[in-house]
Amino acid sequence: MTVSHWRRSAHPHPPTTLEASVCVIGAGICGVSAALALQKRNESFIILERHALASGASSRNAGFLMRGAACHYAEAIDLYGRQSARDLWRFTEANLEGLRREGCESLASYRRVPSMLLALNAGESNEAWEPDAAYAQANRAGLERSLSLMQEDGLEVGWLAPGGAEAPSDSAWKSGRIACALVNPGDGSVNSYELMKLLAGKLRVHPALGAKVSSPILENQEVFAIEPDGNKTLVRSADCTIRCERVLVATNAYASLLLPQFENLVKPRRGQMLGLAANGRTLAASYYANDGSEYFRQAADGTIVIGGCRTYFADQEVGFEDRTTLPVQNSLESFARAMLGYRKDETLPITSRWAGTMGFSPDGLPLIGPIAPASPIWFCGGFTGHGMSMGYKAAHEAVDAMLDNREPLFALSRIGAARPHR
Ligand SMILES: Cc1cc2nc3c(=O)[nH]c(=O)nc-3n(C[C@H](O)[C@H](O)[C@H](O)COP(=O)(O)OP(=O)(O)OC[C@H]3O[C@@H](n4cnc5c(N)ncnc54)[C@H](O)[C@@H]3O)c2cc1C
């Protein structure tokens, strides 16, 4: 979106100016977690959000609180090196631990269920999601390699195969489609909007702001400019200007709309989902199939959610548009039939369809740091489809590094957009 002259010049005009130590832009998991980190350090802050709490990806995802990244462990080692992969897996464990400390397990929607990376059996249909023999074999080999590397690196991990005593007897395993599963035993899942309300509910207006605002999150305030003002920075939305020492941009996929230099750093990628009534089906775990191309789980109220199939339509599933499309939804339906045991002539009990926009980074890792050397404007995002599993911890890392004037983990400068922070 953009902000018109009329909206910028309507009442209150000039906009109300507020002073805060840090202005956070965006009220998703990243922005709200950053605000929690600032609150713990007793820094004054304001969040400006263009729509409403969690109106971006943070309330549109599948709700997996999952260890790891978009790829499996062996692939992460190939991409990032062994130590970095191990650190990343530990980082995501710490993310879930942090959310548990905030009380996510008390939510009615929270389920302490393992997540399982599935290799599927090869098939001969023309369905895009169904692996051919070569892919099925490679997928299984990759998971086997991950299993032994994770065991060597002291990460808790399990392995299941059909017919084994410990394989669940849920609908996915009964489908006959699963060849094997790598198990992350310590994971969980949640209604992500409920989680966001829990986290946002912990935020308080800092005493330095007094009675000037009634909430630490100012909604319907799209930021359209960030400008220097002497030794301070001005963050402008239609109704307010925040005069602050530092800015944390937590807009993830939408980064380039405000900071054009992020066009090649954070790419907007659409993810689509499908919700189905349980209709007698059960799922004992959160499932991640075909290297994460498809993912599905059962919510605490019984609803089954299924997402993915974007990789088969990768050229179309780009940009900011919030809509579902027939090709992706048809593929999701076909996948749902296969994994949940519905015949082709049976009507699927579909209750909802939706989409969300993810921010993909160039190397699949988060991006944290100043947008230019020594800049007071920092960015945290680029979670590449795993922000619920990384965003809380990444935001804490961003705030700590920004305030302590140190190089952050996952430094944005690695990509070459900015040199290391001095
Ligand atoms: C379909 C789908 C399924 C997913 N499943 C999972 C999953 O199961 N597990 C997992 O870990 N991750 C999952 N993800 C990814 C996860 O949802 C995201 O990585 C995460 O929510 C990103 O959080 P964020 O706070 O960085 O960004 P967002 O939640 O997108 O928040 C950014 C906020 O910034 C606001 N904003 C943008 N521009 C401006 C501006 N100029 N001024 C003010 N505000 C602005 C937006 O309105 C938005 O509220 C999924 C994503 C999708 C789309």
The ligand as an ORCA input file, in Angstrom:
! r2SCAN-3c Opt
* xyz 0 1
  C       0.956    -19.804      4.634
  C       2.096    -19.627      5.593
  C       2.438    -20.652      6.460
  C       3.485    -20.502      7.361
  N       3.714    -21.469      8.290
  C       4.648    -21.277      9.244
  C       4.811    -22.208     10.302
  O       4.040    -23.153     10.431
  N       5.817    -22.014     11.188
  C       6.666    -20.947     11.092
  O       7.605    -20.846     11.881
  N       6.483    -19.993     10.140
  C       5.499    -20.139      9.233
  N       5.287    -19.171      8.289
  C       6.157    -17.994      8.279
  C       5.805    -17.018      9.398
  O       4.420    -16.811      9.451
  C       6.554    -15.710      9.144
  O       7.934    -15.975      8.948
  C       6.410    -14.772     10.329
  O       5.063    -14.587     10.662
  C       7.065    -13.430      9.994
  O       6.819    -12.564     11.068
  P       7.189    -11.029     10.932
  O       6.773    -10.370     12.183
  O       8.616    -10.908     10.535
  O       6.343    -10.511      9.671
  P       4.771    -10.284      9.544
  O       3.985    -11.149     10.443
  O       4.432    -10.317      8.103
  O       4.605     -8.816     10.121
  C       5.018     -7.672      9.416
  C       4.062     -6.551      9.827
  O       4.545     -5.321      9.302
  C       3.422     -4.544      8.927
  N       3.892     -3.537      7.985
  C       4.372     -3.731      6.744
  N       4.748     -2.553      6.199
  C       4.499     -1.592      7.126
  C       4.663     -0.178      7.162
  N       5.174      0.503      6.118
  N       4.296      0.500      8.280
  C       3.803     -0.163      9.355
  N       3.604     -1.505      9.366
  C       3.967     -2.219      8.278
  C       2.476     -5.570      8.326
  O       1.148     -5.085      8.291
  C       2.654     -6.749      9.268
  O       1.730     -6.738     10.333
  C       4.245    -19.296      7.371
  C       3.887    -18.244      6.510
  C       2.815    -18.399      5.636
  C       2.436    -17.253      4.748
*
